[in-house]
Amino acid sequence: HERLLLSSASFPPGVLGCSLVLMAQGFYSAADDVVELNPSNFNREVLQSDSLWLIEFYAPWCGHCQSLTADWKKTATALKGIVKVGAVDADQHKSLGGQYGVRGFPSIKIFGANKNKPDDYQGGRSSQAIVDGALNTLRTLVKDRMSGRSGGSDNNRQSGGGGGGGGSKKNVVELTDDNFDRLVLDSGEVWLVEFFAPWCGHCKSLEPEWAAAASAVKEQTKDKVHLGAVDATVHQGLASRYGIRGFPTIKIFKKGEEPEDYQGGRIRGDIIARALDLFSDNAAPPELLEILNADVLKKTCEDYQLCVIAVLPHILDTGAAGRNSYLEVMMKMAEKYKKKMWGWLWTEAGAQMELEASLGIGGFGYPAMTAINARKMKFALLKGSFSETGIHEFLRDLSVGRGSTATVGGGALPKINSVDAWDGKDGELPVVDDYDLSDVDLDDDIGKEEL
């Protein structure tokens, strides 16, 4: 059964990717050599395995994913018995996609010796290219094992209940009657706190999932969201204060708000996904930076999946008030799209001519805006108005894979000039020296010739 479907933005979609496409119900079947993965079997099949895994994270509505399907099946058949090939419907199983930072479709990740930190596959999307990439990775893995630099799946397992991989208890903060207020309530940051009892079987099952989630959340939120644990049988004052009547109980603490009950799933993917949502909801809008040197552009565009760049008119054309009005529009859009965790930059027309040329802006039509995916070296240009409505439509289309794109000129970020930061003031015309023309001997006949 197929039906026409407009791609949804419910899960962070691939930038510059998919559009209005035919949705096929199910890409792979039991007859294929591709292993269908989900939260129920991922831990057992992948994380506890000694095998090298190639895993595609896809969305059924994604046209690029549909195009990859035949090659992915060929890859699985060619590598059968050598490398495991799997697929995750990340639109259905958002927790798995969120756990591994999947923000575009299709994303291919390589789960090698360290299953907790898979590598992104960056090669071509033909079956031959994927097979070659897998074999090269396998060759490296075997060499590392022979030299003793890497172990098998035991490195990725915790002793104790749950049998899960991927976490260290050190990233779960032990909370007590003495430190709770200082660490949680006074921190101004987001906390997910588990109240447990050592004798509780469900708590023992949750322990490895909580530890794995704590490690991932610490890394992905840059230590802005924390996971803690309270032994409620020891710290009964805390348990009483928050009305704990069953174990495990998880509560969410946010600055200035009453704690709320965590209602999500108890596997690491669900916990991570909720933590990332909390991080986005409570994060400050991204900083809007002026491109003053190459480092500003490089860091912003490489640290974020997408960097949005505005080229504003020269200060002499707008004055400070006009420029600030453009910057205000950008800051409102940065706030609106802060969950995307994109980078936001601006520069003055003419200050970075090589950048303008590489993006096809070309010295006219200011203000202009572009969005760059530095990993793919692709960009899209704002075609509508430089307004909240126009920019929102532009970024919304990018979010769901619509809109035309092009390759950055030269295939790399261009040379960037070092410039002084704008001082926030109106521009001043350059001072021109006055010339005394009294001593200039002008020919009275000049200009009197007949035409």
Salt bridges, closest charged atoms under 4 A:
ASP32 OD2 - LYS73 NZ 3.72
ASP33 OD1 - LYS80 NZ 3.38
GLU45 OE2 - ARG44 NH2 3.97
ASP120 OD1 - LYS109 NZ 2.44
ASP144 OD1 - ARG149 NH2 2.72
ASP154 OD1 - ARG157 NH1 3.36
ASP177 OD2 - HIS235 ND1 3.59
ASP181 OD1 - ARG241 NH1 3.06
GLU189 OE1 - HIS226 NE2 2.46
GLU207 OE2 - LYS169 NZ 2.62
GLU209 OE1 - ARG268 NE 2.92
ASP223 OD1 - LYS218 NZ 3.48
ASP223 OD1 - HIS226 ND1 3.54
GLU257 OE1 - LYS254 NZ 3.59
GLU260 OE1 - LYS254 NZ 3.28
GLU260 OE2 - ARG274 NH2 3.29
ASP261 OD1 - LYS251 NZ 2.47
ASP281 OD1 - LYS339 NZ 2.81
GLU302 OE1 - LYS298 NZ 3.20
ASP303 OD2 - LYS299 NZ 2.60
GLU328 OE2 - LYS332 NZ 3.75
GLU335 OE2 - LYS338 NZ 3.67
GLU348 OE1 - HIS314 NE2 3.67
GLU348 OE2 - ARG323 NH2 2.62
GLU388 OE2 - LYS332 NZ 3.26
ASP397 OD1 - ARG396 NE 3.83
ASP397 OD1 - ARG402 NH2 2.88
